[in-house]
Amino acid sequence: MKSERFQHRHIGINAEEEKIMLAKIGVKSLDELIDQTIPQNIRLQSGLNLPEALSEHEYAEEMALMASKNRICASYIGMGWYDTVCPAPIFRNVFENPVWYTSYTPYQAEISQGRLEALMNFQTMVSELTGLPLSNCSLLDEATAGAEAAAMMHALRSRDQVKNGANKLFVDKNIFPQTLAVINTRAVPQGIEVVVGDYKVFDINSEFFGAIIQYPNSNGSVEDYTAFTQKVHAAGCKVAVATDLMALTLLVPPGEWGADIAFGSSQRFGIPMFYGGPSAGFFATKEENKRNVPGRIIGVSKDAYGKSAYRMALQTREQHIKREKATSNICTAQALLATMAGFYAVYHGPKGLKEIAKRIHSATALIADELKELGYTVLNEQYFDTLKIGLASGVSQYSLREYAEMRDINLRYYEGGEVGVSIDETITEYKAHELLAVFSLAAGRMEVFMIDDLPEKLTIKDEFLRKSEYLQHEVFNSYHTETELMRYIKRLDRKDISLAHSMISLGSCTMKLNAASELLPLSLGGFQNIHPFAPQSQTQGYNELIEELGEYLKEITGFAGVSFQPNSGAAGEYAGLMTIRKYQESIGQGHRNIILIPASAHGTNPASAIQAGYETVTIDCDAHGNVVLEDLQAKADLHKDNLAGCMITYPSTHGIFEKEIKEMCKVVHEKGGQVYMDGANMNAQVGLTNPGFIGADVCHLNLHKTFAIPHGGGGPGEGPICVAEHLIPFLPHHPELDGSTVNTVASAPFGSAGILPITYGYIRMLGAEGLTHATKIAILNANYLAECFKDTYGVVYRGTSGRVGHELILECRKVKDTSGITESDIAKRLMDYGYHAPTLSFPVHGTLMIEPTESESLAELNRFVDTMNQIWEEIREVENGTYTKEDNVLVNAPHPEYEVCADEWKHAYPRSKAAYPLQFVKDNKFWINVARVDNAFGDRNLITCLCDMG
Ligand SMILES: *Cc1c(COP(=O)(O)O)cnc(C)c1O
């Protein structure tokens, strides 16, 4: 007998339920439904060639083995990643808690107050530590944050600078090499010329618009940039600074010496190194730049009764809303990791953080002194935690490295022969002793002295020492015991709807099961405690994982090459387009600059194309939501000399498998263009068709949609790109991996490598058959719901044979005409039933897009149908005048606990109707704690930091 199959745990529908659903839809078999849904000419003839499925237990064993092939060494490499102590209550109650990791981006503020508050804590912490009042709630990593800073300074050029064509950006040479590489990749297509030099001798002129420096710099030196900043400002330019939050607990923050932007990584606030990611990038700036800040910003507003409430601010700024006018490349960010970093600050508080920083600095100072004793030179005048060390006479980097690696110690090795040491909060007397022993042995000293204390030592000059207070708000001074922190985390997570509560049917977002078995390996030290620049000989486990997973994804997409570097779908789009760009340059077609994009495309498509330096041309869609082939042909022909390519989502963002997809690819190819497939809807393709077979040249995958990585409340994500053979040479490189900076798009060579075990597990445990069955059931579930809603709301688009793909768009515009009730009212009313709204007003205004995924059971689908039907009845009551347009359960939704429990009740309908509209709600009531949040008020009265709340 075979052991139990994971498939039956992941997929929500069993064989009997399948029959019931097929009968309702009116087809005889699942295959008949699939045949009706997916065009015959793109159906794969053979199944996926993947290893046999493992049971959950077998997978656990395999991953333990794989993790053990990564050698955990003491890391002193630094360069943006540091060993950390993730407080256990944060790891267990946040990182390993499905309420936190399976929730969605907090667009629906009323059921997201917990994560919104946690992200507000993060923003406050970043703002106060950097000394800049406006922070976003995370970016993908430090290097892309640097690129966003460059783009923002470029967008903020004065009228004169624009007129004079000021296009130069100064970057100090002592910035992390990967940050410089990404800034370069991103700057070039924007027409920005990056000038690398020494800030001390830099002579600014009117051709510049901005400058980027690092503090403490890449070598660990703390330098005074006040005069430099004044000089740059005097020339009408802006200054952005890469910085380190831990150092800023001791150092004068950039905001106090005049910087316009501070950015960096918050990884060392309790996030494991994870071989490069995930961890949260941060970005803070002055209030006056608020309209240009990349990424998401949490703000405070008030609800319908005036109670203060959190919500996302200034959303019209966001990339996917601005489309071709966007100046950033951010959709999914790093919410879960920002949440954790925020809790780290909450748990330690200002005093605790300062103590940690002092310990780090004291140990560094002690090591510096001892090294000097041993004959080494410390090249930094002022430092926080990082030393650049000149070797003692007679010591070679090679022999030092041998001694170090023998003792499982990793140092930074400079090309010039020096070595670097970065100390972190895991330093102990024993570790300091081991580290010094390496330097001692290499210098030929045989005596092994003991370090039995790390005495407090402060070598930083007074002028660099921070005098201002930070994190004085109550939240950073209340939860310093585990009991208090645990309860605070619980108080917040009770306010949020996640997959732990009910189906989240967000179309295009694929909120499927994130199985515990897939996630458990992330808790293994062998995956957590690996520096991305550790020698390859120590990372065999990761190498194997990345190699094998790459093979699987190539098989699934029908492509020949893969890069794991992009950290989100939008970053994948960007990387894919840059790959096309470099390829076309290589064949003498670098002038091609037009990208065709259907009107129905997700906003990241045009935004990424513009960021990659292309011009976009919109292709019309017809009344059925399909691309108008003639329009594509005409526009491809019109631009044939300059056509770079076409971006297309498949099945379309309308959830339809367009019949003419092969023809569309052919048209683009005939005119010399490349086809980019947005793979966000890959959940409808896996095992049945694939982008390579359809005829695309490159696609990205949202591993955080199709391949089981959880959404984390808005990240982490992973957006690998898969490409056809001819594009392989132009995939992203990385300076620390292969010495090349071509198309580097992220801080780490493999992006967020730490979450790849989730996708690997998803594929390994489902196997070819399970993956294919999952796709079929995803399509079955969507068609079942389409059948259930066809006579009420109605389904906006269907394929030629009447079927929808893996999602469906629910018509709500007619409802509005007859009752005044909007799709937004329906979304808010769903909360009273304990449901998260489907995707609102995308890709069509006045609609809701539902994607049930394969993981939901028939019972849950039916509960959702009952709910929507009950809401339909509630709409009728408004239509027929039972309740007025001004006072009904829909426009007043959601009904918070404080309103329902109040002594006074002013509505025309009873409390029970507001709170317990169906029996199942009574049995499992999700209590909301704010009424409908007023978005416009919050944008008019922008508050993004707890310190501004009084
Ligand atoms: C989610 C999505 C994206 C963007 O992906 P991120 O990971 O959020 O950057 C792009 N296109 C489509 C169709 C999507 O659904």
The ligand as an ORCA input file, in Angstrom:
! r2SCAN-3c Opt
* xyz 0 1
  C      -0.089     39.740     -8.764
  C       0.042     40.134    -10.164
  C       1.177     40.850    -10.611
  C       2.201     41.451     -9.680
  O       2.865     40.549     -8.876
  P       3.584     41.023     -7.537
  O       4.226     39.798     -7.043
  O       2.539     41.539     -6.628
  O       4.568     42.079     -7.861
  C       1.299     41.072    -11.962
  N       0.368     40.659    -12.839
  C      -0.753     40.004    -12.434
  C      -1.779     39.576    -13.448
  C      -0.957     39.728    -11.078
  O      -2.064     39.103    -10.671
*
